[in-house]
Structures are given as structure tokens and as C-alpha cells.
Amino acid sequence: MRVAIGSDHAGFQYKAMLIEVIEEMGHEVTDFGTHSEEPVDYPDYIRPVAEAVARGEYERGVVLGGSGNGEAIVANKVRGIRCALCWDVTTARLARQHNDANVVALPARRFPGGRQGPGARLPVYRVRRWAPHRPHREDRMTAAPDASTAELRAAVVLALQRAVDSLEGGYAALLRDQLRNTEVDASLYGPSVFCLGLGRLITGTEDLALPAATALGLLEEMARVFVDLEAAGSDLVSSWGMPRSLNAGDAFYAAAQRVLLDDQGLAPPRRLRALGVLSAASRTFAEALHAWGPGGRDGVARASRALYPAAAALAALCCDLDADLTARLAAIAEDLASQPAATLEGALQKAAALNLRKT
């Protein structure tokens, strides 16, 4: 197993002992620092550990500090990281079994006794066994994915608001107004919810799939802005380009693209593939809008079904799903896109039956 480890000055000595123990057990360890007891700012050493785990370069991460609290907070700011503060074997075991933690934060000052002390036993247990995640009744998405679609849709809305808040220019102001005035119901953001739901089925959390779901949501919401402006005869439509040609030259498409470019949880090769999927999806969506756009917002809702295959492909990419399961998800997504009677909830149920969960 590949393990990334990092600490501040308070955890330096204990980190050195841990590295010896972990390596003796046959695991590969990379030390991200710090390399002395000279006072340092702990985020400079903790965040690189978390980002490396999130990118998939390491299976697990260990971060140390005096109390471990700050280290856990910094690590959990990285998308795709589930860092648990642990101080004994029980909390470590529960962090894996109930919370699917992939990084552990250790309070070095609570662990006296060197290699024979209780602190030594804790990380040895964590690295040697990494107790398997065992979904329980709180993992509602695994047991009943249709029960959580409203929760996932709410997460999409929040992510869209954050993405739009970072934009500048007149189109950004329009999009912000649009989001504020949109009444969210079950007809909105279907592909985004599908992408997010698949991510949660695969990894137990929506974190890895959230950027892709956000990008798809931006395409859908931008189309509504264009359709509304076109219906009102606004000059802004012609100044931005054709309302339904969502290509790389459009400022709105660039905003969706930026969400994926900024995703630090995707390794560069997979990020490039995700951008390719998004580009192809925007063209497919543009063609569907040409067919359904005259129907106004109802037309956008119909056209957005064309984004379901991209939602499945992006979820599989972001969560590093194997080729066989990716193909099975693609078939479910194609049915959802092409069959009007197919439902989002039914598609998620079919996906859940594939036992996608990575351990």
C-alpha cells in the first residue's frame, strides 16, 4: 500500500517513528515533511498529503499535529478527502467502517511511549488492516438511491451557486439572478443528479463527482438563460453567439470547463479525458436544443436528457471506475436518455444493483 504522511513541527518526532513502523510492514511511505522541529505552518505540509491522496497517487494518508484538529480541518478542505481525527483503535476502526475515511489525523501529543506506546499501535492497526468500509443504515444512497435524489439536487444547486459566484461579467450577473429565482423541482438538473448519485454509489460520497455534476448543471442552466433571452428578443444573445451553440468559444461553456480544470481531485490524464467528454456533451446538447429549444424551458428539460450519457461517463472517470462497470453504466444512461418512460430514480436503482462500491 502507498501511504502519504505529513506533519507540522509538533508531530515531527512521532512521524519519524511511524514511518519506520509502516515501512517495516512492507508499505511504501512518502514523507511530505516537515523535516525538523523548527516551527512551521501546518497547512503547508498537510494539504499536499490530502491532495496526493485525492488524486489517487496514494491509497491512504496520515497527518499529524499536536492535537490533530487543525490537520483534519485542512485535509477535509480538499475535495474527495474524508479525514478522521483518531486517538485510539476504536475511533480508527469506526472511521473506516462507518465513514470510509481515507486519511487519518493523529494527535501526536496524546501518544507517549514511543514504539511501544498506544500511539504506535493505532497507526499500525490503521495501515495494516484499514478496516473495510461496511455500509450501514446511514448510507442511504447505497440502500435506496431514489430516497436521496432531493438531497443530491440540493447539493447541485449549492455547487452551482458557488461556481457562478466566482464568475465575472454581465452573463455572470444574469446567471446569478437566474439561480436565485429558480424554483428547484424534480424536473431540474437530472443529469447532474445522476452523475452525483453514481459518484456516491461508487465511492460512498459525492465529493469526487461534484465538479462534473456542477459543469453539467451549468450547461443546463445556461441553456435556460439563452432560451429566456431569445424569447425576449434580447440583443445580448447575438453578442454572446448563437444561444444553442454551446462550444468552446462561449463564455458560458468556458465556465463549465473551468470547473473541471480547477478540480484538484482529478489526475491530469483523467482531467483531459473529462474535458473531452464535456466538449462532446456540449455539442450533443446543442443539437438537442436545436430540436427542442422552440419549446422554451420545457424544451430545455427535454434536451437535457441528452446529457445523461456524459453524466455516467464523467462519474466513472472522476471515480476511476473500471472499464466493465463503466460500460454497464453507459447502457443505463443511454436508456435514460432515449426512453421517455425511463426515470432517474429507476436508473439509479439499476446502477445500485451493479454493486459499484469501491473498497
Summary of the structure (lengths in Angstrom):
residues: 359
radius of gyration: 22.6
end to end distance: 13.5
largest distance: 75.9
contacts: 1284
relative contact order: 0.10
helix: 65%
strand: 7%
